[in-house]
Amino acid sequence: MGEEKVLCAASAYEQKFYLNPEFDALPEEVKQELQIMCVLYTEDVGGIFMAVFDEDGNLELKVDHEENDFAFDEIGSVLKIKELQQTKRELFESLEMFYQVFYLEKEI
């Protein structure tokens, strides 16, 4: 059974962005787009935002927040995730294909 692998994450609490060093081979434009997406999400909604590959290579957008964070916008979070899934669909599909080919060694 495989595990999840974090692609990138951002935290409104620490005001930091993280890109997994295993994905340094991604083009600079893609890395910048991921950083902008993550940081803007946490600026708008708060909490911690993560883009994670599941064991099958599907990219999942995950959100977490501290229990006592009353500024976290749960409704806005759901809407923002849906918006990202629509507007960044092409990027996400490309990242999934990249991950499945180079990390899971699937043939496409």
Beta strands, then each sheet from edge to edge (+ up, - down):
strand 1: 5-11
strand 2: 16-19
strand 3: 48-53
strand 4: 59-64
sheet 1: 2+ 1- 3+ 4-
end
